[in-house]
Amino acid sequence: MPEDSVPLQDAQPKSTSRPRPPSPKPRPGLGGLLRAALPAALAVLGLALTILGFVRFTDTFEQTRAYRATPTCAADAKPGADCVTLESGRVTKKEEEAGSDSTDYMLTVSRETAPTGRYAVGKAFYEDVDAGTTVELRILHGKVFELSFQGHRSRPENTPYLTIFEFSGLIGVGMIMIIGGLFGDLEFMLFISLGYSAGATLLTAFGSLLLISLQWPLLVTLPIAVTCWLIAAAISHSAFKEF
């Protein structure tokens, strides 16, 4: 046998093994899925709160001006009917309350069917009545919406401050939840959301009080309210991005 020959059994066989396929990536667990879905759920919940807040705003706005379009009750109207009741009241006391910028003129009026109330009137109204004068009251759902006497008219304040604060909280918190869910980091949003929500609620309450007091038509008031909400949302979004 030649010296440079290699025995067949000593030859090393070539490897025929194939490379292993890459191991599949682990599937996210339930906690990961919930965390991924949390921003969208937060935004949807915020949208629901915002819509509910605007519905409450619309209802409150309509209630504060309902007496203008509500007919006067007939003589045979049942108690609690959706109509304006006319009632006479007697002035029992007159008071001038001087403030830093103006003077408030208050009349205390006693009624036969309800407790005595104090109402603000104009200066001319105040000067033309005395203790014992009978004034006319327009009442809807138990609230006095108007006092009148010989051509003078005064509309007492019936602003539902608590209701305004409640739906303002829904709108303000809903806005922050929408922004945080769509654009923000959840941990950071949770850290600052309390302050932002409080600020948004107060601004919404102030704007709502102004719009309800102006008593413009709803077709004008509601678009203004929505536009203000969009502007506030854009400003809040920019503030989130700054951080």
Secondary structure, DSSP 4 states (H G I P E B T S, - for coil): --TT---GGGSPPPP-PPPPPPPPPPPP-HHHHHHHHHHHHHHHHHHHHHHHHHHHHHHHHHHHTHHHHSPBPPTTPPTT-SSBEEEEEEEEEEEEEE-SS-EEEEEEEE-SSS--EEEEE-HHHHHT--TT-EEEEEEETTEEEEEEETTEEE------HHHHHHHHHHHHHHHHHHHHHHHS-HHHHHHHHHHHHHHHHHHHHHHHHHHHHHT--HHHHHHHHHHHHHHHHHHHHHHHHH-
